[in-house]
Amino acid sequence: MSGMSTTENSPESPQEPDSSRAAHRGRPLQTEFNDGRDYPRLGSFSFRRGTLTDNQENTWDENWPHLGRVLDENPVTADDQVIDLDDWFGRTGHDTIVEIGSGTGTSTAAMAPLETDHNIVAVEIYRPGLAKLLGSVVRGGITNVRMVKGDGVEVLQRMFAPCSLAGVRVYFPDPWPKARHHKRRIIQTGTLHLIASRLKPGGILHVATDHADYAEWIDELVNVEDDLEYLGWPDDPAVRDETVPVLTDRQIITKFEGKGLDKEHVIREYLWRRR
Ligand SMILES: C[S@@+](CC[C@H](N)C(=O)[O-])C[C@H]1O[C@@H](n2cnc3c(N)ncnc32)[C@H](O)[C@@H]1O
């Protein structure tokens, strides 16, 4: 991916996909992946390993087993991975929001303490980013955040039941600016359909981007999914609070957003409600 994962910040940048069958290493090919439709599986990418500091490794070893999960990509064992959210969060009756591509979790950790009634699941493919969020969660005593390592699209499909989520967040997704890579963009017809299927009626999809071309791309897609009612972006936070039942103020300018703002990029935000 081209944001965090292809900048100098990411030691885990994806390489050009190998289109051969061998590259799938026994995993099912994309055509067997239903809801994501034409979204290319990240399983066809190889990733450079990111490194953690000793401190992060210790925090990881101690806390990941109860606060984190890894998507099982093995087609043989991966069948029944749907998360029992009440069990994982140790409480019942709380709605869940999934953030796809949480990066280093700066906004995740800033928002979660303001939405303690919600379970927050941050999904990221970049382990050092998850390690940073894990550190913030542990140090900050944040109790309503859990993490999944894996491709957010596959995680949504395999680990969350239909109609189970109150919200899905996609903040500053990798823009994949080259035309031949547009099919890798997270926001596209098939993934909007998948997201809609995982949201419960009234659930909210919130997307933000600073990338003008990606924004134009999203503009074309705002009404493509019948189950998602496009709400636009009311600039007034009070109006947003009245319109949607989840927190929409991202609280903090992340490094990626800051870089965009430095280049005088315009931040575009989008909200949809599951019908
Ligand atoms: C540009 S960064 C933005 C990070 C963060 N949301 C922020 O605003 O600072 C995009 C992030 O999405 C992650 N990412 C890209 N594709 C993903 C996918 N399919 N599933 C999960 N994470 C993904 C990348 O590793 C990267 O950390």
PDBQT file of the ligand as one rigid body, heavy atoms in Angstrom, charges set to zero:
ROOT
HETATM    1  C1  LIG A 301      -1.884   6.183   5.116  1.00  0.00    +0.000 C 
HETATM    2  S1  LIG A 301      -1.890   5.109   6.490  1.00  0.00    +0.000 S 
HETATM    3  C2  LIG A 301      -3.075   5.887   7.561  1.00  0.00    +0.000 C 
HETATM    4  C3  LIG A 301      -2.970   5.384   8.950  1.00  0.00    +0.000 C 
HETATM    5  C4  LIG A 301      -3.954   5.995   9.945  1.00  0.00    +0.000 C 
HETATM    6  N1  LIG A 301      -5.327   5.660   9.614  1.00  0.00    +0.000 N 
HETATM    7  C5  LIG A 301      -3.777   7.482  10.050  1.00  0.00    +0.000 C 
HETATM    8  O1  LIG A 301      -4.707   8.224   9.706  1.00  0.00    +0.000 OA
HETATM    9  O2  LIG A 301      -2.713   7.913  10.472  1.00  0.00    +0.000 OA
HETATM   10  C6  LIG A 301      -2.802   3.713   5.869  1.00  0.00    +0.000 C 
HETATM   11  C7  LIG A 301      -2.678   2.513   6.760  1.00  0.00    +0.000 C 
HETATM   12  O3  LIG A 301      -3.530   1.497   6.306  1.00  0.00    +0.000 OA
HETATM   13  C8  LIG A 301      -2.860   0.259   6.418  1.00  0.00    +0.000 C 
HETATM   14  N2  LIG A 301      -3.517  -0.620   5.473  1.00  0.00    +0.000 N 
HETATM   15  C9  LIG A 301      -3.500  -0.521   4.159  1.00  0.00    +0.000 A 
HETATM   16  N3  LIG A 301      -4.260  -1.455   3.595  1.00  0.00    +0.000 NA
HETATM   17  C10 LIG A 301      -4.773  -2.179   4.592  1.00  0.00    +0.000 A 
HETATM   18  C11 LIG A 301      -5.638  -3.286   4.644  1.00  0.00    +0.000 A 
HETATM   19  N4  LIG A 301      -6.112  -3.833   3.543  1.00  0.00    +0.000 N 
HETATM   20  N5  LIG A 301      -5.950  -3.782   5.850  1.00  0.00    +0.000 NA
HETATM   21  C12 LIG A 301      -5.451  -3.231   6.972  1.00  0.00    +0.000 A 
HETATM   22  N6  LIG A 301      -4.636  -2.159   6.983  1.00  0.00    +0.000 NA
HETATM   23  C13 LIG A 301      -4.298  -1.650   5.800  1.00  0.00    +0.000 A 
HETATM   24  C14 LIG A 301      -1.431   0.573   6.116  1.00  0.00    +0.000 C 
HETATM   25  O4  LIG A 301      -0.534  -0.383   6.653  1.00  0.00    +0.000 OA
HETATM   26  C15 LIG A 301      -1.276   1.923   6.794  1.00  0.00    +0.000 C 
HETATM   27  O5  LIG A 301      -0.891   1.789   8.133  1.00  0.00    +0.000 OA
ENDROOT
TORSDOF 0
